[in-house]
Amino acid sequence: MVCNSLNKDSGVIKEALKVLDKKNLALIIHSNSFPSLINEDTGFGNANSNGGKKVIDFASGLFNVIQLGPAGKTKSCDSSPYTSTIFSNNPLFIDLKQLTTTEWGNILSEKTFKEIVSNNPNKNKGKTAYSYIYYVQQKALKEAWENFKKWDNDGIKKELETYKRENSFWLEKDALYEALSIENNNDYWPLWQSDSDKNLFNPKSIEEQLACGERIKKSKQNILMKLIFTVFANL
């Protein structure tokens, strides 16, 4: 019944496009606007989720173009994708449900995933719970990373190392920014207290240039942690 209806609607749309002398019909949707399945609503939409894939499957029969919004990492204080990162994808677009499967070595426990869904303040309301998922997703990814290190899968780990090497030109800077965000207790750089940190990528003096190397050394451990989260989001 659904397939027949979809084929009928598709035919009507094609005829309408001919009348309008148009070739394309686009669906424009931000990734966080995708719906979740009933027992998979973490508080943030995701094109990679099972619910998101159903929407794409349906839309592919009606639209010949699907345009997603900016996919960069957003700030804890600002969910707008228009103030997000350029290179790093948003870790919120990592589908946590997939990490509980054997395909990903069950690196996230089913228990953790169910707790996240259960505690979602907007569960099954079709509404984002941004502040909630922003922080619990980070905790879930820390758990996944610890289990990933123990996972006996040389293929995936080689892929990770290759990705890090080929993308080091932007990956290390983005990771450094994340590490400095931790140290400044804010991931929006204009609100940082340290002027030298604000100017780290655009030093105003020789002194600031010299300070750059020292800040990187001090932030080394946090950089490593954030480097992994950034890579996960882009795989």
PyMOL commands that set and color helices and strands:
alter all, ss='L'
color gray80, all
select helices_A, chain A and resi 2-19+31-33+38-40+50-59+81-83+91-93+96-99+102-104+110-119+130-150+154-166+168-183+189-191+195-198+206-218+220-234
alter helices_A, ss='H'
color red, helices_A
select strands_A, chain A and resi 26-29+65-68
alter strands_A, ss='S'
color yellow, strands_A
deselect
rebuild
show_as cartoon
